[in-house]
Amino acid sequence: MPSDVDGQVPQQRVVEVAATLPPGGAVTGWAACLLAGAAWFDGVDQDGTTPLPVPVAVGHRGGVRRRPEIRVSFERLPEWEVWSRYGVRVTRPERAVFDEMRAHGEREALVVLESALAGRLTSLPRMAAYAAARRAARRRAVADWALARARGRARSPLEVRVRTLAEEDAGWAPMEVNVVVEDLAGRRIGEVDAIDMEAGAVIEIDGADHRQAAQQTWDITKEENLRRLGLEVTRVTYAHTREPGALVERLRSVRGRARFAAAQERQWRLRPPALDLEAWLAEREATALWAEHLPRPHSA
């Protein structure tokens, strides 16, 4: 490689590993998801700096030695599960996501799945069907745990981790995520990151963009309007997640202060989500199939 090429760029690392694969091998996991266009798969660990090994699948025949910069799967790799992205053989989205989920614990497997859904690589029905067809797969239970808790429509890995803490440790009911709250007259109050409808409690995740003055002003206004309708609101930042025990206790207290109003007594309601991911994926695939069968122009 030329000396001026940055070998730490995740796409470059993927391409270099792909060039060493035997015939029939393919890049999988986070690396395949990255090349498919899912931005949250950045090739680094949770600390934001440590490079993750590039996952590869080589099938039963092998032909690749294990080494620190790669993570090798020797599971069966049928050719129908492989396609090409930017000239690199990669596993198709469902296989790539399934492989990456099983490389982690349950909670990070959920982050992987939600990241793939956010990147519009696949849908929950497709992933559930893929997992169901692989009952004997290694660490299949990890994927099942995540599939049962995924919602779709996540906006960041931080949001997924906070939601999991709330539901699994702090006793919150399964939440709706990134939905619009409106009053009973149909006036939009604002989009909330996560809402426990049973309690009437909202979690807002404050990322870096929330530090801007205009965004902070809107956040304050939205929070006041949500409270006016009877919703309990709390805000969580990345710094809070560094002490998960303290955050869990805080979330328990927040839910304990909520009104738990019956459905007929609520002054608010949720607007149905605008995007049907399964329908969107089907339309995209139909469009691609149509384009592939267009007649080719004759050369002069």
N, C-alpha and C positions, 0 to 999 in steps of 0.2 A: 504494500500500500504506500502511496505518496506520504512523505513525512509531514505534510501540512494537514492530513486528514485527522480529525478528532475522533479517536477510537472510543471515547466515552459517550458519544452520542448514541442513544439506544438503537436507533435505526441502523447505524453503522455497525454496531456490535452484532445485530441480528444478521445483517448481510454477510459479514465475515464468517459467522458460524455456519450459515446456510451453505456457503461455498465449500465447506468441509464435509458435508453430509454425503453418505453413500446413496446410490440410486434407490429410489423408493422411500427415502427419509423425508421428513418435513419439519419445519418450525411449528411449534404449537404454543399453547398457554398464552401468557401475557404478550409475548413477542408477535404471535399471529394476530392477536386482537389489536395490537398497536398498528401493524401494517394494514389491518382492515379499517382503520380510521377511528378507533376508540381512544380518545385523548388521555383518559385517566390511567391507562396502562403505560407508565413512563419508564419502566425498567429499573426502578429503585425501590428500596425497602421503605418501611414506615418512617425511618429517620430522615428520609428525603435525600440521602447522600450515598448509601451503600448500594452498589450495583447488584441487581439480581442476576443469577445465572440464566442464560437463554435456554428455554425449554425446547427440546427436540423429541420427535417420535421417530423411531427407526424400525418398528415392527419386530417380530420374533427373530429375524435373522441377525439383527444387531449390526455389527460392522463399525461401531463407534465406541471408543474408550471413554470412560467417565473421566472428566476433568473439571476443575473448579469453575470454569466459565460457562459450563453447560449443565443442564439437568436432563437426563436421558430417560425416556420411556420406551420399554421394550414390548409394550402391549400391542396387540394386533392393530395394523394400520391399513385398512382397505383403501384402494385408490379412490373410491367415490367420496372419501372423507378429505380429499386433498384438492386444493386449487392453487392458482398462482396469483400473487400480488406483487406488482413491481418486479416481475421476473423471479420471485422467490417462491418455492414450494411451501405452502402453509396449510395447516389443517383448517377445515371449514369452521365457522363460528361456534356451532354447538360443541364440536369436539374440543376446540381450543379452550372454550370457557369451562367445560367439564374437566379437562386436564388441569387447568389452573386452580379451580376450586378445590380439587382433591390434593393440591400441594400445600394447603394451608389448614389451619384449624377452622372450626365451624364459623366463628364470627368474621374472620377475614375471607372465608369462602363466600359469605353473604356480600361483603364489599365487592368481591370479584364479580359476582352475579349482577349486582346493582350497577356496577360500572359498565358491564356489557349491555345491559338494558338501556342505560343512559346514552351509550354510544350508538344505539339502534342497530346492534349487530344481530340480535335475535330477540325472541319474546319468551315470556314465561311458559306459555303452552308448548312452544318448541323445545325449550330446555327440559320441561317435565317429560315430554315424550321421549327425548333422547336418553335421559337418565333411566326411564322406565325400561328401555330396551337393553340396558346394560346392568342388569341386576347383579351380575357376578363381578363387576368392576371393583378394583381395589379402592378402598376408602369411599365407597359409594354412600355410606351413611352421612358423611360430611356434606355431600351435595344435596342429599335429601333434606337435611336440617336447614340448609340455606334456602332451598326451593320453597319450603313451607312458610318462610318468613319474608320472602321478597315481596316488594310492592311495585317496583318500577317507578319511574318519574323522579328518582333521586337526583340531586343537584351537586353532590360532592361526597367523597368518601367519608369526610368528617360527619356529615349529616347521617350517614348510615350507621357509623359507630356510635353516635350519640343516641340515635333511635333504639339501637340494640341494647345499650345500657339501660335506657328507660323501660323497655318492654321486658327484658330478661332479668334485670336486677332490681329495678325500682318499682315494679308492680303496675306500670302503665298498661292499659289495654292496647291491643294492636291498633296502630295509628294510621290515619290517612296522611299522605305526604304530598307537599307542594300542590295544595288545593286552594281555591279561592273561597273566602268567607264573604257572605253577603248578608244584609239584614232581610227581614221578612218582606220588605217592599221591593227586593231585588237589587238594591244599591250595593255596588261592590265596596267592600271594606278593605280588602287586600289579600294577597296570597300568603299563606303561612307555610312554614317548612314542615311541621308535623303537628297533628291535632288528635288528641284522645277525645273522641266524641262522647264517650260514656261519662267522663268527668267534666268535659268542657274545659280542657287544659291544652295550652299551646306551647310548643318549643320552637324558638327562633334561633337559627344558627348564624352567628356573626363571623363571617370570613373577613378577609382583608378589605373587600370592597365596602364593608359597612363602616370603615373608618372615615370615609369621605363625608364632608359636612352635609352635602345635599342628601346623601343616603341616611345619615344619622337623623336628620330632620324628619324624613319620611318615616323612618322606623319608629320614632317617638309618636308621631301622629297616628300611625297605624295601631301601635300598642294601646294608645288611649281609646281609640275607637273600638278595639276588640274588648277591652275591659268594660266599656260602656254597655256592650251587648251581653256582659256576664261571663266572659271568658277569662280564665286565669292564664297569664302569660309569663314565661321565663326566657331568658336569653343565655346562650351557651357559646363560648369561644373555644378555640383550640387549646388555650392555656388551661381551661377547666378540665379537659380530658387527660391532662398529665397526672391528675389526682382522681382516678375514677371512683374511689371510695367516697370521697367528699362530694363528688358530683352526684352519685347515687343517692346519698342522704338528702341532698338539696332537691333532687327531683321528687323524692318521696314527699317532702314537705310541700312542694308546689302542688302536687296532685291532691294532697290532703286538704289544701285550702280551696280547691275547686268546688263549684256549686253542685255538680252532679244533677243538673236539672233534667226533668223528664222531657222527652221529645216535644210534647205539646206545650211545654212551658218555655222552651228556648226562644231567644230573640234573634237567633242567627241560623243560617243553614249553609250548606256547601254547594258550590256550583259544580256540576259534573265536569270531569276532565275533558279537555278538548281533543286530545290525541288518543286514538285507538292504535297502539303499536302494532298489533297483529295485522290489522287492516292496512296500515302504512307499509309494513314489510311486504305484504302480498302485492300491493300496488307497485311497489318498487321492483319486485321481481318480475311482475307481468310486463312492466315497461322495458326492463332489460331484455327479457325474452323476445319481445316484439322488435327491439332494436337489433338484436342478433340475427333476426331473420329478414331484415330489409334486403332487397336486391342490391348487390354491389355495383357501383358505377363502372361502366366499361372504360378501360384505359384507351387513350388515344393511339 
